[in-house]
Amino acid sequence: MFSAFAASLIPVTVALDWTPNTNHLGLYVAKANGSFAKHNLDVRFVQMKQTSTTQLVGAGKADFGISFVSDMLHARLQKIPVMSVAGILPENTSCFAWRGTTSIATIKDFEGKRYGGWGSPEEEAKLRFIMTQAGADFKKLKMVTTGVSDFLPTTARNADFMWIYMGWDGIRAKLENIAIKTLCLRDINPVFNHPSPLIIASTQLAKDKPEMVRKFLAAASEGYQFAVNKPAEAAQLFMKQVPESDSKLIAASAAYLAKEYTKNVSQWGYQDVSKFNAYRIWANQQKIHNLSEDAAQFVSNAFLPTDSAASGKSK
């Protein structure tokens, strides 16, 4: 009976942007507690290696993927047919961060310091913009390409400050009793406060199989709402599937993100299209790219559940 039920499930592949972490928590919860199966889906997670999530999803080699606003804008500029169907976090929780022992108090103090990053045009543009706005000389900042490296060991040796997610590296620093200071993007300028990360799908999948997209997001919504209401239990469900993870970090991060998954929105997954456009216009002005396409063409809330049971909210 069970095998017959399993055989009837629709296979779905989700390309993660990085190793499994609490940004993906609701998806792992939905898999563990049967939400995906309830919606007739058999979900498999894959980790990225040689190609980007947008390329994989755009080529139809993954049904859904985890991505970011900047990646989406670049993908659309390159005519990669992807769209954002949900925002995992409605606001940007990333920050520039440094150890408390580092002599940085204001943006002006970035002068003469080493910034450790992955060497993207977006990083340079953001730092140049905020330093210029603060009256600091960007030319006095040393950009160090550290790649995908952990915040704590990197700032102990190779860099003075980095760009981190508070729900991960910020929590890790707290658990290790290392004092850090931060300057968060959403506090610097409203243009940086957009949904991040995102769940994306190909435009072809959305057109050909809209019901599958709706089912996937209904289950994901249930999973993330569970993570909002019961973060400790959500962390336990995650650890059962990814036992190699740091259980203390996962639990503490889940507790932090429980307050962020639905912050200032009516339901999980909702995306403010105007925020995408504001960032697109800013990125155009900073010559990161030149995308004229309105965000309404590649950002949609139409596939999110509308019933209170799926969203976890009362009407």
C-alpha positions in Angstrom: 0.0 0.0 0.0 2.8 2.4 1.0 4.9 1.6 -2.1 1.8 2.2 -4.3 1.3 5.6 -2.6 5.0 6.5 -2.9 4.9 5.6 -6.6 2.0 8.0 -7.1 4.0 11.0 -5.8 5.3 13.6 -8.2 9.1 13.8 -8.1 10.4 17.3 -7.4 14.0 18.5 -7.3 15.1 21.5 -5.3 18.6 23.0 -5.9 20.0 24.5 -2.7 22.2 27.5 -2.9 24.7 26.2 -0.3 25.0 23.5 2.3 21.7 22.7 4.1 21.0 25.5 6.7 18.2 27.2 8.5 17.3 29.3 5.4 16.0 26.0 4.1 14.4 25.0 7.4 10.8 25.1 6.3 11.5 22.9 3.3 13.2 20.2 5.5 10.3 20.4 7.9 7.8 20.0 5.1 9.6 16.9 4.0 9.9 15.4 7.5 6.4 16.0 8.7 4.7 14.8 5.5 3.5 18.2 4.1 5.1 17.6 0.8 3.7 14.0 0.6 0.3 15.3 1.6 0.4 17.5 -1.5 1.4 14.5 -3.6 5.1 15.5 -3.9 8.3 13.6 -3.5 10.9 16.3 -2.9 14.7 15.7 -3.2 17.3 18.3 -2.3 20.5 18.7 -4.3 23.5 20.9 -3.5 25.1 23.1 -6.1 28.6 22.3 -7.4 29.7 23.5 -10.9 26.8 25.7 -12.0 24.5 28.3 -10.5 21.0 27.7 -9.2 19.4 30.0 -11.7 21.1 28.2 -14.6 20.1 24.8 -13.3 16.5 25.9 -12.8 16.3 27.9 -16.0 17.5 24.8 -18.0 14.8 22.7 -16.4 17.4 20.5 -14.6 15.8 21.4 -11.2 12.2 22.3 -10.5 12.9 24.8 -7.8 16.0 26.5 -6.4 17.2 28.9 -3.7 18.4 32.2 -5.1 18.9 35.9 -4.3 17.7 39.2 -5.8 21.1 40.0 -7.3 21.3 36.5 -8.9 17.8 36.9 -10.3 18.5 40.3 -11.9 21.7 38.9 -13.5 19.8 35.8 -14.7 17.0 37.9 -16.3 19.6 40.1 -18.0 21.2 37.0 -19.5 17.7 35.8 -20.7 17.7 32.9 -18.3 13.9 32.1 -17.9 13.5 32.0 -14.1 11.1 33.8 -11.8 10.9 34.2 -8.0 7.8 32.5 -6.6 8.4 33.1 -2.9 10.6 35.0 -0.5 12.0 32.8 2.3 12.7 35.9 4.4 10.7 39.0 3.6 13.5 41.3 4.7 17.3 41.3 4.3 19.0 39.9 7.4 22.6 40.3 6.1 25.0 42.7 7.7 28.6 43.9 7.5 30.2 42.5 10.6 33.5 42.6 12.5 35.0 41.4 15.8 34.4 43.7 18.7 38.1 44.1 19.1 38.5 45.7 15.6 38.7 49.5 15.6 35.5 50.1 13.6 32.8 52.3 15.0 31.4 53.9 11.9 31.4 53.4 8.1 34.2 56.1 8.0 36.4 53.5 9.9 36.2 51.1 6.9 39.1 53.2 5.6 42.4 51.4 5.9 40.6 48.1 6.7 40.5 44.8 4.9 37.1 43.6 3.6 37.0 39.9 3.0 34.5 38.7 0.3 33.9 36.6 -2.7 35.0 39.3 -5.2 31.6 40.1 -6.8 30.8 43.5 -8.5 27.8 43.8 -6.2 30.0 43.8 -3.1 32.3 46.5 -4.4 29.3 48.6 -5.6 27.6 48.4 -2.2 30.7 49.3 -0.2 31.6 52.1 -2.6 28.1 53.5 -2.3 27.7 53.4 1.4 31.2 54.7 2.0 30.7 57.6 -0.4 27.4 58.4 1.2 29.1 58.5 4.6 31.9 60.7 3.4 34.5 57.9 3.5 37.2 57.2 0.8 36.5 53.9 -0.8 40.0 53.9 -2.3 41.4 53.4 1.2 39.5 50.1 1.6 41.4 47.0 0.8 39.3 44.4 -1.0 40.5 40.8 -0.2 39.0 37.9 -2.0 38.5 35.2 0.6 35.9 33.2 -1.3 33.2 31.2 0.5 34.9 31.3 3.9 33.7 31.3 7.5 33.4 34.6 9.2 35.2 33.8 12.5 38.4 32.2 11.3 38.7 34.6 8.4 38.4 37.7 10.6 40.9 36.2 13.0 43.6 36.2 10.2 42.8 37.5 6.7 40.2 40.2 7.0 38.9 42.9 9.3 35.2 42.7 8.3 32.9 40.7 6.1 29.3 40.5 4.8 27.4 37.9 6.8 23.9 36.6 7.6 22.9 37.3 11.2 20.9 34.1 11.4 24.0 32.0 10.8 27.4 33.6 11.4 25.9 36.1 13.8 24.5 33.2 15.8 27.7 31.2 15.6 29.7 34.1 17.0 27.3 34.4 19.9 27.5 30.7 20.7 31.3 30.9 20.7 31.1 33.9 23.0 32.9 36.2 20.5 31.6 39.7 20.6 30.9 41.2 17.2 29.6 44.5 15.9 27.4 44.9 12.8 26.1 47.3 10.3 23.0 45.7 8.7 22.0 46.4 5.1 18.3 47.1 5.9 19.4 49.7 8.4 21.8 51.5 6.0 19.3 52.2 3.2 15.8 51.0 2.4 16.9 50.0 -1.1 18.8 47.1 0.4 15.9 45.8 2.4 14.4 43.3 0.0 13.3 39.6 0.4 16.3 37.3 0.7 16.8 34.4 -0.1 14.2 33.4 -2.7 12.5 30.3 -4.0 12.7 30.3 -7.8 11.2 28.3 -10.6 11.5 28.3 -14.3 9.0 30.4 -16.2 8.2 27.3 -18.3 7.3 25.2 -15.1 5.1 28.0 -13.9 3.3 28.1 -17.2 3.0 24.4 -17.8 2.5 23.1 -14.3 1.1 25.9 -12.2 -0.7 23.5 -9.9 2.5 21.7 -9.0 4.1 25.1 -8.1 1.0 25.9 -5.9 1.3 22.5 -4.2 5.0 22.9 -3.6 4.5 26.4 -2.0 1.5 25.3 0.0 3.6 22.5 1.6 6.6 24.9 2.0 4.3 27.5 3.6 3.2 24.8 6.1 6.8 24.0 6.8 7.9 27.5 7.4 4.8 28.4 9.5 5.7 25.3 11.7 9.2 26.8 12.0 7.7 30.1 13.1 5.4 28.5 15.7 7.7 25.7 16.9 11.3 26.5 16.1 12.8 24.0 18.5 10.8 21.1 17.0 11.6 22.4 13.5 15.3 22.3 14.4 15.0 18.7 15.6 13.3 17.7 12.4 16.1 19.3 10.4 18.8 17.5 12.4 17.2 14.1 11.8 17.7 14.7 8.1 21.1 16.5 8.3 22.7 14.9 11.3 26.2 16.2 10.4 25.0 19.8 11.2 25.8 21.6 14.4 22.7 21.0 16.6 23.3 24.0 18.8 23.8 26.3 15.9 20.7 25.0 14.1 18.5 25.3 17.3 19.7 28.9 18.0 19.4 30.0 14.4 15.9 28.5 14.1 14.9 30.5 17.2 16.3 33.7 15.6 14.7 33.2 12.2 11.3 32.3 13.7 10.9 36.0 14.2 12.0 36.8 10.7 10.2 34.3 8.4 7.0 36.3 8.4 8.2 39.7 9.7 6.0 42.6 8.5 4.1 40.5 5.9 0.6 38.9 6.0 1.9 35.4 5.2 5.1 33.5 4.6 6.5 33.8 1.1 5.0 37.2 0.2 7.3 39.4 -1.9 7.1 43.2 -2.2 7.7 43.7 -5.9 8.4 47.4 -5.4 11.5 46.4 -3.3 12.8 44.3 -6.2 12.3 47.3 -8.6 14.0 49.7 -6.1 17.0 47.5 -5.9 17.0 46.9 -9.7 17.0 50.7 -10.3 19.8 51.1 -7.8 21.9 48.4 -9.4 21.4 50.0 -12.8 22.5 53.3 -11.4 25.6 51.7 -9.9 26.4 50.1 -13.2 26.3 46.6 -11.8 24.1 45.8 -14.8 21.4 47.5 -16.9 18.2 45.6 -16.6 15.2 47.6 -17.9 12.6 44.8 -17.3 10.1 45.5 -14.6 10.3 43.1 -11.6 6.6 42.3 -12.0 7.6 40.3 -15.0 9.7 37.9 -12.9 8.4 38.1 -9.4 5.0 36.6 -8.5 2.9 36.0 -5.4 0.2 34.3 -7.4 1.3 30.8 -6.5 1.2 31.3 -2.7 -1.6 29.7 -0.8 -4.6 31.9 -0.1 -6.4 29.8 2.6 -5.7 30.4 6.3 -4.8 26.7 6.9 -1.9 26.8 4.5 -0.6 30.1 5.6 -1.0 29.5 9.3 -2.8 32.8 9.7 -6.4 33.6 10.6 -8.3 35.8 8.2 
